[in-house]
Amino acid sequence: MQEIKITKANQPIPEGFCLPNMARLNIIVGQNNVGKTKFFEAIEEQFNKSEKVEIVYIRANDVNPSDDQFKESAATSGLVSNVVKLFNNLNIPIKIEDEWGLKEKLGFLVKQTNNNFKQFTSKDEMEIKNDLESTVIKIEPIIQSLFNKFLIKETGVEKDLKINQIGQGYQRMFIASILKSYVDLYKKYGPADEAANKETLILFEEPEIFLHPELKRNINKAIKDIIDVDDKITIIVSTHDPYFLYSNLGNDDIKIYSFKKINNETQKPEEGMTDFGNVADENLHIALFNKVHEKMGGSKKWRLGKSGIEKTSNEMIRILNNEGLVIKKMDLGIGKDVLLPLCIRNVIHHGDTASIDNGDIEKSIKILSEILKNQYQSN
C-alpha cells in the first residue's frame, strides 16, 4: 500500500487528507488532539466493506485501566476478534468432518431454517444454499474461541478470567503474543491462496501504553517481524513514546510522519523526523544526533573530539542559517561556543545527565529535527 487518501472528512481530518509514500511500517507522531485517532477512524470507516483491504484496528482504548488484574475493567470490545482477522490470511483450511453426526445435525439445521423461511415469507423461490460436503470454516472465530478465558494461578488460588479482566500491560502483551503467533504460523503454513489478492492494513494506536521498557522492545519486534514475513501487510502505528522513534530510525522499511493541527484542521503530514512534539528523552537525542552526524559524513570525516566539535557545530549552524542558536559560554573543555545539540551530546556522553535541563533536551531535539528536515528530509 503506497498511500492512503481520506475520502470523507472526520474532523479535524479533512477530506483529501493523504499519507503519501508509505513504507511497510509507518509511525505517526504528534501532540495530543492533532488528529491521529480521527485519522485511524476515518481509515476504518473508508475500508470497512472493502474486498481488497482488510482493516485490523487495535485501539488504545481497547485496553482499559483497572484497579488490579482481578477486577473487571470496561468492555474491551473487539480486542481479540480484531487481531485474529489476520489468521484468515493463513493457509489453514478447516473442513467439517462427520464426527458425532455433525453433518447430519447441521444439515437438519439448514433444512429447518429453509422450511421456516418459506413459511414466514410464503415464498418457495428462495432458500439457503449450504454444501456441507465442502464447507470450510473460517479460522477467525476458532482462533478467537481459544482466547475466551485465562487461567490465573496464584498460591492456592486458580481463577478463570476474561481478556478484559486481566491487567492492562498483560492485555497489550497478549496482543503482541497473538501477532507473534501469526508470524510463527505464517512461516510454517504460508498464506492462503485467496489472501494473495487482499491487502491487510494494521492500525496500532499507542502500542506502548501500560508497558515497561523490556515489553516495549518485545512488541516493537513483533510488529517488525510481521512486515518481514508478510509483504501483503502494511502497519501504521501512532505513538507518544520516544522508544518507537529512536529504535526505528535509519530503517528503510519504516517511515515517520509528523501530524500538526492549525485552525482546528490537521495539516498535510510532514515526512521524516520533523516534529517529535514536546519530548525530552536522552535516548531519542542520541539517536537523532547520530543520524545528523552520519548525514554530515560519518565518523571518518567528522570527529567529535576537540578538533572536530567546532567544525561540526558550524556546519549545523550553516544548515539552519541561524547563528542565534549558538549557545554561548558552554564549556566543553575546548572553550568554544557551540550549538546546543553538541553541548547536550557531550554531557550525555560523559554521563553527567543530572546537570541537563529537560527544557534544553527538548529544545535540542527540535534543533536536530529541524536540521534533518531542512537538509536531509528526502533521506
Sequence and secondary structure as in RCSB ss.txt:
>XXXX:A:sequence
MQEIKITKANQPIPEGFCLPNMARLNIIVGQNNVGKTKFFEAIEEQFNKSEKVEIVYIRANDVNPSDDQFKESAA
TSGLVSNVVKLFNNLNIPIKIEDEWGLKEKLGFLVKQTNNNFKQFTSKDEMEIKNDLESTVIKIEPIIQSLFNKF
LIKETGVEKDLKINQIGQGYQRMFIASILKSYVDLYKKYGPADEAANKETLILFEEPEIFLHPELKRNINKAIKD
IIDVDDKITIIVSTHDPYFLYSNLGNDDIKIYSFKKINNETQKPEEGMTDFGNVADENLHIALFNKVHEKMGGSK
KWRLGKSGIEKTSNEMIRILNNEGLVIKKMDLGIGKDVLLPLCIRNVIHHGDTASIDNGDIEKSIKILSEILKNQ
YQSN
>XXXX:A:secstr
   EE SS BTTB TT EE S  SEEEEE  TTSSHHHHHHHHHHHTTT SSEEEEEE GGGS   SSTTS  S 
 TTHHHHHGGGGGGBS  EE   GGGHHHHHHHHHHHHHHHHHHHHT SS      TTS EE HHHHHHHHTS E
EEEETTEEEEE GGGS HHHHHHHHHHHHHHHHHHHHHH B GGGGG EEEEEEE TTTT  HHHHHHHHHHHHH
HHHH TTEEEEEE   THHHHTSTT TTEEEEE  EETTEE   EESS    S   HHHHHHHHHHHHHHTTHHH
H   STTTHHHHHHHHHHHHT GGGEETT  SSS   EEHHHHHHHHHHTT GGG  HHHHHHHHHHHHHHHHHH
HTT 
